[in-house]
Amino acid sequence: MFENFIEKKSINRCLTQEEYYEIVDYMLKNKIDVEVSKMFLALNTFGMNKKEVLSLAIAIRDSGKVLKYNQNILEKHSTGGVADSTSVVLIPLLASLGYKIIKTTARSLVFTNGSADRFGAIPNLKVKLTNNEIEKALAKTNACILSHKGDMCPADQILFDVIEKHELHNDINLLAASIIAKKLASGAKSVLIDVKYGRNALVKSYLKALKMAKIMKYAFKQCGVKSTILVTSSYQPIGDSIGNSLEMLDAIDVLHGKRCFLRETAIDYAVEMMKLAGAKMDNFDMRHLLATSLDNGRAWDKFVDIVKIQGGDVTAIKKDSYFAPYNTSVIKSNFDGYVESIDVMSIGEIVRKLCKVSHDNNIGVTLNVKVGDKVSVGDEVATFYYKNKKDFKDYKDVIANCIRLTDVKVNKKPIIKKVIR
């Protein structure tokens, strides 16, 4: 089927927009078959230039519903991380200040948690919405949470499956095309993209993350979409927890005014999004406005409104029983020292494995330390929430060893390494 396309790629020639439409049309009809697998493995082997990435993204965008608005709709996306519920905070925070924001959510890849996984921990929350429901949500709450499993970008779901089947998680071209397609389909006119790199991210090196950021910047500019691309280090977990319900609980705590690294990061990102939307204030005034909305309850009230209008169980997120683990055990440090690194990737893999087996969102790990913190023998460095008592026996030492100590004092560093406006 795609022999000619593969031959073109093998001699370093580029595929056209029409040819990418043909590939996507075939995907929609045949899902993952031998031909689709061969085509994407060839794209992975021979590479794609930035024009081809945009062509694939446009074809994926046009595989389903494309939303259009006359107003400035904001969007935010992350390339995938662990212990990062920044988007959950950003949506109601910006909406509480009158900004219109749509969040197209995606499920996790490998060890990461996607926004779809976090929002999926809210009972009955509906993320497959009709046009009328989307417009109603935006009119009443300024925000809307949408799943890419709905009418938007159906080809993207197939691409996700191809990436997982053939372990193409490090292919920045395919990842970029997937992200660009969803943002273009959402009708957003201003987007903030967080490209993470490092051991705890899908993209391992800074240079690959920077290349991916530049590809997306080019694509959005070509499509008339304003964008800011952040290249961020994954050395420091943004939130305190790993696990669907726990990561949502991290965000809920921040929306109730908790001061922590997640709050500060969400405010940093919100400032960038306000700039994209044309805010004329200086950074200090924007940060003050955002912090006030978190502290006076406006952002939390907006979150409740968003959950309610999309059918979510509001009583569940207000009750202490929202997170109800079967078993809880603390993990203590066996050494003195400074936290040199936290392998949240490995912890994320453990949590994902246990959640998959038990189908339970209340499994997870809360970290009591950050990189750079001083730790003494006997300090509680983490809390493990699990279903079967055997799980604690099997994984307590593994989790403890993911928190690596050193005798040398470790300086904390900013996670934002590059801002491309």
Summary of the structure (lengths in Angstrom):
residues: 421
radius of gyration: 21.3
end to end distance: 40.8
largest distance: 63.7
contacts: 1480
relative contact order: 0.13
helix: 49%
strand: 17%
